[in-house]
Amino acid sequence: MTISFIGTGNMGSALAKAVAKKQDSVVLLYDADAARAAAVAKSLGGRTVSLEETLSADFLFLGVKPQVLPALAKDLAPLLQKAERRPVLVTMAAGKSMAFVRSLMGNYPIIRIMPNTPVSVGEGVVLYCGCEVEQKTLDTFAELMSEAGLVQALPEEKIDAASALTGCGPAFVYLFLEALADGAVACGLPRDLSTAFAAATLKGSAALALASGENPGKLKDAVCSPGGTTIEGVRALEENGFRGAAMDAVIAAYQRTLELGKA
């Protein structure tokens, strides 16, 4: 199977890395920054191609920012019209619907995805939906993405809300991780150990939540002994509006996504 990527930035290269792990996959890369595309190709065992050559793929990833899509379409749409085959277009532009992308590129089969940065280490989330894509092709796509982490189909009307959590969430988690480490440093622990311990704690806690299937509140209660140290920490978080701030962060990200969709 041949997979092309237009755009080799952080997300494009991360997804290309996941795809390259699949046996018998051929990864083609194009970027306006030829040097960047060449560096990614070298690291993955892929090869750089021209914009026109990306159309030889089974799946063509449009790894560009939402505001860049119209400019890309001016160059790509005429090539698509002349192409002998119809690749499945894969868009990851935040807030932009499949209908919008098709209005720019033409009525080609399209898959919309919202991945997050942990796909680069195989622990990410890839949300997806399709338009005029056969179920067999969607299943093939999901298998292709399996090395990236959790791959989940969703109705398109739910993608923006979910991506406000999964797509933006890593940034919120990193803020929390950094804050936990800062707290440990303030208590006298070295920075490198503080960061390593905070990261391992988050990773282990997430793993337990997934493995147990328990409500997070119940898992929290299991750590809080009556009159103990943990409940005092929880009290401090609550006094500073921790849960409300976390909820507001997801809601703000969702609202901004809706704004981008209207732009």
N, C-alpha and C positions, 0 to 999 in steps of 0.2 A: 504494500500500500504506500502511496506517495502522499505526503502531507507538506503543504507549503505554508510559510509564515511571511506575511508582509508586516514588517515591524519587529525588531529584535531588542526592544527595551526590556525592562525588568520582567513584565508579565509574559511577553512573547517568548523570551528566551527561557523562562521557567517552564512554560507549557511545552516548548520544543524539547527541553530536557526530559520531560516526562514521556513524551511521544517517542523519543529516540531510544528509550529503554525497551520498546516493543520489538520483537524479532521481525525481520523482513520489512521494517519500516524505512522509507527513504524520506529524509527531511531536507526540504529546500528552503532557503532563506533569502529574503530580500529586505534591504533597508536603504533609505536615502543616505544613511551613514554607512558607506560600503565597508569601512574598516571595522565598525562594530559588528556588522553581519558576518564578516570574515572571521572575527575572533570567536563569535558564537559557533559558527560552523566548525571551526577547528576543535573546539572543546567538545562538540557533540558527535563529530564524525559525519556531519551533514555537508552540504555544499551551497555556495551562494549562486544565485541565478538572477536574471533580469526580471523586471516586473512582468513581462509577457510570459516568461517561462514558468512563473508561479501557477499559471492556469493549467498546467499538465497534471495537477494534483487531484486526488480524490476529495480531500478536504483542504480548503483554502482559508487560513486564519487571517482575519483583518485585525492585526494587533496595533491599532493606532488609537489616539485619543478621540473622543467624540467630535471635538472641534476640527479635527484633521480629516474626518470622513468625507466631507464634500469635496475637498481638494483631491483626495485620493480617487474619488469616484470619477472626476473629470478625466483622469488618466486610465483608470481601470475599466470603467464601464464600456468604452469603445472596444477594448481588447476582449472583454467578455462576449460582446456581441459577435465578434469575428471568430471566436474560439471554436474548435471542432467538438470539444466536450464541455459538459456543464458541471464544474466542480461544485460541491456543497460549500457555500460560504459560511464561515463561522465568525460571528461578530462578538466582541467583548466590550463595546462602547457603552459606558455607564449611562443609564437613563434613556438610551435610544432603542426604540422598538424595532422589531423585525420589519414591520410595515415601512418605517422610516428608512431603514437601510435598503430595502428593496426599491423604494422610490428613487434612491440614488443610483443603485447598481443595476437594477433590472429585476424582473421576476424570476429569480433563480431560487432553488431550494436553499433554505438558510437555517442555521442553528444559532440561537443566541445563548451565550454563556456568560456567567459571572464567576470567575475564579478568584482566589485570594493568594497572597504571596507565599504561604507555606506549601503551595504545590511544588515549589522548587526543591523541597526535601521529601516530597511524597506524602505530606501530612496536611494537605490543603482541602478545600471544598470547591467543587465545580458544580454550579447550578446550571441547568440547561433546559431549553425548550426548542421546538422546531416548527417550521412552516413549510408545507409542501415537501416534507421529507418522509420517506417511507419508514415504518417502524423498524424494519430490518436495518436500515441505515442508521437510525438513531441508536439501536443496540450496538452496532459496530462502533459508533462514535463513543458510546459510554465505555466500551471495552478498551478503546484506544486511550481514553483518559484515565483508566483505572490506576495507573502508576502515580497519578497526581494526588490521590487521596480519596475522599468521599465524593462520589459523582451522583448527583441527585436531580431527577427530572422534576420540573415544577411548571404549572400553568404560567404563561407569560405575565399575567396580572399580579402574580405573587413574587416575581423575580426581584423587583425593586425593593420591596420590603425585606426579603430574605438577604439581599446583598448588602443592605444597610447594617446587617449583623455580621454576615460571613466575610464580606469584602472589606468593610471598614473596621470590623472588630479586631483584627490583629493589631492595629495601631492603638486601640484602647487597651488591649492586653499588654502591649509593650510599655505603655505608660504605667500601668499597674505594676508590672514586673520591675520597672525602674524605681518606682516609689517604694516597693517592698525592699529592694536592695539598698536604697538610700536610708531607709529606716534601720536596717541592720548595720550599715556603716556608722550611723549616728550612735548606735549602741556599742561600737568598737570593733566590729568585724571588718576584715580587709575587703576592699572593693571586689576583687576577683572572686573571692569565696561568696560574698553576698549575692553577686549576680548569678553565679552558678547554682547556689542553693535556692534562690528565688525561682529561677527557670525550672529546676528539677521539681520544685514544689508545685508549680503551675501544671507542669506536664503530668505529674503523678495524680494530682487532684482531678484533672480532666479525664485521665485514663480510668480512674475509679468511677467517676460519674457515668462514663460510657459503658463500662463493664457491668456495673451494678444496676443501671436503669432506675436508680432511686431518685426521688425528688431532691434537688440541690439543697432545699431547706432541711430535709432530714439528714443529709450528709453533714451539713453544717452543725446541726444539733449534736451529732455524734462526736464532734470534736470539742464541744463546749461543756466542760465539767462545771457543776454548780460552784459558784464562787471562785472559779479558776482563772487562769491567765487569758485563755482564748476569748471568753465571754467579755472580758474587759476590752480586748482589742476590737471585738465586734461592736461593742457599745461606742467606742471611739469612732469607728467607721460610720455608724448610724447617726451619731451626733453631727457629723460633718456632711451628711447627705449623700453618702456613698451610693446607695442603690438608686436614689432619684437622679443623681448625676449620670450614672451608667445608662439608665433608661432614656434620659434626655439626649445623651450622645447618639444612641441608635435612632431616635426619632428625628433629631436634627440632620443626621446623615440621610435618612429617608426623604425628608422634605427637600434637601438639596438635590437629591437624585431626581425627584419630580421636577424641580426647576430646570435641571439640565435637559430633561426630556422635552420641555417646552421651548428651549432656546433654539 
